[in-house]
Amino acid sequence: MPIEEHVVRFDPIESRDEVADLHAAADRIVAAVEALLFVASEPLDTKRIAKLVGEDEKAVALALQRLGEEYAERGIVVREAGEGYRFATSPLVRAVVEAYLLPPKTTLSVQALETLAIVAHMQPVTKSEIESIRGVNSDSVVSTLLDRNLISEAGRKDVVGRPMLYETTRTFLESFGLRSLEDLPSLELEPGQPLELSLP
């Protein structure tokens, strides 16, 4: 699927020469942008890419659009994640890649997903706040989520005892296919209904 968020639309006041210059700039940098996405260990935003390739963000957005269209039907696609862009496995081949890469047991337990949902919706949040919602000790699941880099420590709360605060990570966004926390589903619970993380 093309990167719709950065489809470049030209202002009517722009001259044909300006539009031609923009396309020429995108032509010059598209290979460099492709290489940056290939080697980057984290999503790159348009501002950083523009600085690295020495062009403005409009040219970068157009280059990203072209790459998104070029890779749309391949095993690797350009994905917007964590407020940046990166190469990622296409959903069309996800199963076969996971079969190759993932160890036998990689799924999160219901308890871990429940805890992750609480952190995602209430962050930053302390372990005692998590436990007050879940009603059980959460040491083990918090430790699991930290080990998998789905949550991280976010400083200490300014109350007695200064408990540790937790928040979700960029890995969390990427793992669940979210561009930002604004993409989280709304949280509407009936009394007694368990809290669950239901994401694509």
N, C-alpha and C positions, 0 to 999 in steps of 0.2 A: 504494500500500500504506500503511495507517495506520502511525503511528509507534508500534510496539509497545513500545519501550523506555520510553516515558513514558505508558503507559496508566494513568490514575489509578484506583486501587482504594481504596475507603473502608474505614477501620478500623471494625469493628462497633460500637466504643464511641462513634463520632461520631454526634451527633444529626442528625435530619433538618434542623434549622435550620442546622447547620454545613455539611452537604452542600449545602443550598440556597444558603448564602452563598458557597460555593466556586464553584458554577455561575454565580452572579450575577457574581462577580468575573471569571470567565473570559469571560462575555458582555461585560463592560465593556472588557476589554483585548484581545480577539481582533483587532479592527481595528488597534490599535496594534502588536501583535506582527506582524501581516501586513505592515504598513508598514515596520517595522524590518528584517524579513527581506528585503524588497524593496530597500531602500536600502543595506544593509550590504555592504561589500566583502569581508567575511570571515565565517566561521560565528560565530554568537552563542550562548553557552551560557545555560542557564536562569537562572543567578545574575545575569548581566549584564542579561538581559532584565528580570528581576524588579526590579532596581534602577532601570532606565530607566522602567518603567511603574508603579512604586510598588505592586506587589503581591507576594505571596509566591510561591515557586517552584512550589507545588502548583497555583496558579491558572494560572501560565505553562505548566506541563506540560499542563494540561487544554486551554488555548487552542491549544497546539502540536498536541495530539492532534486537536482539531477541524479545524484547518487541514490537517493531514495527510490526514484523511479527505475533506475538501472538495476537495482538489487531487489526490487519488489517481489519478483517471482523466483528468487534463488534460495539456496539453503541458508545464506547469511543475508540479513536485512539491516537497514539503518533504523535504529530505534531511538526515540526521544525518551530519556529516563533521567530522573534526578536533576531536572533543569539543564540537561545537556544532551549530547548525542554520542552514540557508540554503535559499533557493529554488534549484532546479537543473532542468536540462532532463530531461524524462521519457525513460527508455530507449526508449519507444515511438516517439519522434520524433528520436532522437539522430542518425540518418544524415542527415536533411534539414537539421538545424541545423549539423552539421559541414560539410556541403557548402557552406553559405552562409558560415560563419565562418572555416573553416580555409584557410590557404594551400595551394597544390598539394602541397607536400612537408612533412608534419608528423610523420611517423612517426620513431621512434627506431631507429637501427641496432641490429643484434644486439650489437655491441660496447658501445653505450651502455646497452642493457637489461641486459647482463651486469654492467657496472660499477654500474648503479643497484641491481641485486639484491645485490651485495656490500655497498654502502653501507647499504642498507636492513636487512640482516641483521646487520651487524657494527658499525654506528655506535656512537660516533664512530670513524672509521677514517682513516688517512693514505693519501696517494697511493702511497707505497712499499708499504704493506700491500695495497692494491688490486692493484698491479703484481705483487707476489709470488704472488698467487692467479691472476691472469690470465696472467702470464708474458710480458707485453708492455708497452711504454710506454703510459701512460694519460692523458698530458697533454691530448690533443685531446678525448677523450670526457668527461673531468672538466670541461673548459672548456665543452663543449656542455651538460652537465647543470646547470652553474652558470648559464649564459645563459638556460636555460629555467626556472630557479628550482625545479628538482626536487631539487637539493641545495644546501646552503649551508655556509659556513665556520663551524666550531664551536670556535674557539680553537686553541691549539697544544698538542701532546703534550709532556709534561714528560720529555723525553729529550734526548740530545745532538742539537743542530741544531734542536730545537723545531719539528718539521714541522707543517704545518697539518692539522687534523682536519676531516673532512666528515661531515655528517649530512643526512638527508632533511628536506624542508620540509612545511609544510601543503599547499602546492600539489601535492606528491607524493601525499599522502593523498587529496586531492580528485580528482586525475586518475585514480587507480586505485580510487575508490569505497570507501576505507577510513575507518573511524571513528577508528582509532588503530593504532599499530604492532602491537598485540596481534592484529589481524586478518590480519597477514601469514601466508601459507601456511608450513607447516613446511619446513625445508630438510634434505632427505635426499639425499645425493649418493653415487653409486658411484664408485670410483676411476676417474679419467679422464673422468668425465661433466661436460660443461660446465654452468656455473652460469647458470640462466635465471630471469627474473622472470615468473611465470605467475599473473596476477591477472585478476579479472573486468573 
